[in-house]
């Protein structure tokens, strides 16, 4: 009888457990609206104004530059600093990185051609134009990525 009572007690506790502690997998979350709110809050807090493309990429052109304009398939050399909205830097290349714009995240493929050679500015890349809902090399899924960009050359 004692064992039956314990068994009933354990069964009751397990069946009455809450499902509130179950988390929705990141891949099931659409971060588009969330990222838009995060970017807008950052812009307001920092008194910045950006332009937005149809895809949701926000950008600020500080200096347009007067050289060649790359295409989405150009090879370019870019000096950059990549960071999160909280300011934590996750990657940078002050001397410049030479890469094809068809080999990078969609936010760069779309954003870098907004500048002419010699231009600089900031790209605010929502997660759907970066790594989506998946963690990637220390970048949490769903993250907005910010890049200070200088387009050194179109190669």
C-alpha positions in Angstrom: 0.0 0.0 0.0 2.8 2.3 0.9 4.4 1.8 -2.6 1.1 2.3 -4.4 0.7 5.7 -2.5 4.2 6.8 -3.5 3.6 5.7 -7.1 0.3 7.6 -7.2 2.0 10.7 -5.7 4.9 10.6 -8.2 2.5 10.0 -11.1 0.3 13.0 -10.0 3.4 15.2 -9.7 4.6 14.3 -13.2 1.2 14.7 -14.9 0.6 18.1 -13.2 3.9 19.5 -14.3 3.7 22.8 -16.0 4.4 23.3 -19.7 5.3 26.9 -19.1 9.0 26.1 -18.9 9.1 24.7 -22.5 10.7 27.2 -24.9 9.7 27.8 -28.5 12.6 26.7 -30.7 14.3 29.7 -32.3 13.7 28.4 -35.8 10.0 28.7 -35.1 10.2 32.4 -34.3 9.8 35.0 -37.0 12.3 37.7 -36.0 11.4 40.2 -38.7 9.1 42.4 -36.6 11.2 41.9 -33.5 14.4 43.0 -35.3 12.6 46.0 -36.8 11.5 47.1 -33.3 15.1 46.6 -32.0 16.7 48.6 -34.8 14.2 51.4 -34.4 14.7 51.6 -30.7 18.5 51.7 -31.2 18.1 54.5 -33.8 15.9 56.5 -31.5 18.1 56.0 -28.4 21.2 57.1 -30.5 19.4 59.9 -32.3 20.2 58.4 -35.7 18.1 58.4 -38.9 18.4 55.5 -41.4 17.0 54.7 -44.7 15.4 51.2 -45.2 15.4 49.0 -48.2 12.4 46.9 -49.2 14.0 43.8 -47.6 14.3 45.5 -44.2 18.0 46.5 -44.3 18.6 49.8 -42.5 21.6 51.9 -43.6 23.2 55.2 -43.0 25.5 56.6 -45.6 28.0 59.0 -43.9 30.1 59.5 -47.0 28.8 58.2 -50.4 32.3 58.0 -51.9 33.2 59.1 -55.4 34.7 55.9 -56.9 33.2 52.9 -58.6 30.0 51.4 -57.4 30.0 47.7 -56.9 27.3 45.2 -58.0 26.0 42.3 -55.9 28.5 40.0 -57.6 31.6 42.3 -57.3 34.8 41.5 -55.4 35.4 44.3 -53.0 37.8 45.3 -50.2 36.0 46.5 -47.1 37.2 47.7 -43.7 34.5 46.9 -41.1 33.6 46.5 -37.5 30.7 44.1 -36.8 28.9 44.4 -33.5 25.6 43.8 -31.8 23.1 46.5 -30.8 24.6 46.4 -27.3 28.0 47.4 -28.7 29.7 44.1 -28.3 32.1 43.6 -31.2 32.0 40.2 -32.8 34.3 40.8 -35.8 36.4 43.4 -37.4 39.0 44.1 -40.1 40.6 47.5 -40.0 43.0 46.8 -42.8 40.3 45.5 -45.0 38.9 42.2 -46.2 38.8 41.3 -49.9 35.8 39.2 -50.7 33.1 38.5 -53.3 29.7 40.0 -52.5 28.2 36.7 -53.6 30.0 35.0 -50.7 28.7 37.0 -47.8 25.5 37.4 -45.8 22.6 38.9 -47.8 22.8 42.1 -45.8 26.2 42.8 -47.2 25.3 41.6 -50.7 22.5 44.2 -50.7 24.2 46.9 -48.5 27.7 47.3 -49.8 26.5 48.3 -53.3 24.8 51.3 -51.7 28.2 52.9 -51.3 30.7 54.0 -53.9 34.4 53.2 -53.6 35.8 55.4 -50.8 32.4 55.6 -49.1 31.5 54.7 -45.6 28.5 54.3 -43.3 26.6 51.8 -41.2 24.5 48.8 -42.1 21.8 47.5 -39.6 21.3 43.9 -40.7 18.2 42.1 -39.4 18.6 38.4 -38.8 16.7 37.3 -41.9 19.5 39.0 -43.9 22.3 37.4 -41.8 22.2 34.0 -40.1 18.5 33.8 -39.4 17.3 31.9 -36.3 20.5 29.8 -36.0 23.6 30.4 -33.8 26.7 31.0 -36.0 30.2 31.3 -34.7 29.2 33.0 -31.4 26.4 35.1 -33.0 23.1 34.1 -31.4 20.2 33.2 -33.6 17.8 36.1 -34.2 20.5 38.8 -33.7 20.6 42.1 -35.5 24.1 42.8 -36.7 25.5 46.3 -37.1 28.5 47.0 -39.4 30.5 50.1 -39.7 31.6 49.9 -43.3 34.3 51.6 -45.4 34.4 50.5 -49.0 38.1 50.7 -49.7 38.0 49.4 -53.3 36.0 47.6 -56.0 38.5 45.0 -57.3 
